Amino acid sequence: MADNMLPTINAERIWQRHLEMAQIGATPGGGVHRLALTSQDIAAHRLLAEWAEARGFAVEIDAMGNMFIRRPGSDPALAPVASGSHTDTQPNGGRFDGIFGVLAAFEALEAVDDAGLTTRHPLEAIVWNNEEGARFVPGCSGSAVYTGAMALDDMLDCRDRDGVTMRACVDDLRAALPAAGVRELGRPLAGFVEAHIEQGPELEANGNTIGVVGGMQGNRRFHVDVTGEDAHSGTTPRAGRKDAFVAATDMAVALREVFWDDEDVVRFTIGQFDVLPGAKSVVPGKASFTIDFRHPSAETLQELGDRVGPVCTAHAGPCHVETHEISSAVPVDFPKPMVSRIAAAAERRGFASQPIYSGAGHDARYLAETCPAGMVFIPCWRGISHNEAERAEPSDIAAGAQVISDVLVELAELP
Ligand SMILES: [Zn+2]
């Protein structure tokens, strides 16, 4: 297809749609609180479905609560080319994480429609359910179940803190959208590109508009349980103590050294730390903490991650320690042709771009296992995300949506 046949997205329309979506679950602090499949999140799905219906695009929902908006292609036998992300947010999250990818995908469908273009493959805008994992654990369960990486029934049986099951929430979504068709899980996609705010500081620091995402780092998460002995803090001499807090902090300091790298690529975080029984005058007999370790290299994940157990044991002192690996994910490398296609699309439109690696996990991780997948990042202010202060510029949003539109149209012309 000639470059001049690529449709131009409507920058004002996509910005207005962001503002409208940001009202659903709006917080006093200027953010959005819209946990997966709550009434707010379902309202966001409904608004999107209304826009789709006004266009004559078909809306479908699958058994896991993922929503699909389709513009047909000329060859109904071909699998759809798709883009999308999520409408759910973290508690008191921002106005752009997730929803930008959904609205960029929808804008691409609208821009193609405005141009009156007939694509060979159908185009789809997808809302993946429960990406954030803030209400139902684990996150990304919508895309994981769709692609077969997680079992449907396990995820539908998940309960939130109030005991509400995902199954009941998906029923609520379906009831709120009675006109939506039924989509079977695992229906193949011919390609998938996801737009997202960077959630990090690189693009802004380099003055670039588009991040061409080469892949996503992997992770290993651990839980460490330290057991000592409760004792009277006034009478027990140091030599007789089995202080679980002291042992746990010794482990934390030693781990920090082991995971230190001069290049600052390793992401090592102790985000939860509990001390029990948690009384001022009791030498604590129990301590536990979590480790979240991320890295782009599978070898480094293996080597450094395997040191967690031995390092903790070496610094347990008089206490007993047990380490458990609670989850892991391998790094993802997006296919080279997709990465080059995204870079070329940015260049053709005159957007300053750079290669970038995703520090966060996204739905594209699971899609990459079943179809050619890629991601497009845009800058966000100071890299701040999962925060009410999250901010992205209208011009960057338009640029990201334009790249998504161009890439989708190209992919939709492939055999
Ligand atoms: Zn997100």
Boltz pocket constraint, residues with backbone or C-beta under 6 A from the ligand:
constraints:
  - pocket:
      binder: B
      contacts: [[A, 86], [A, 97], [A, 98], [A, 131], [A, 196], [A, 361]]
      max_distance: 6.0
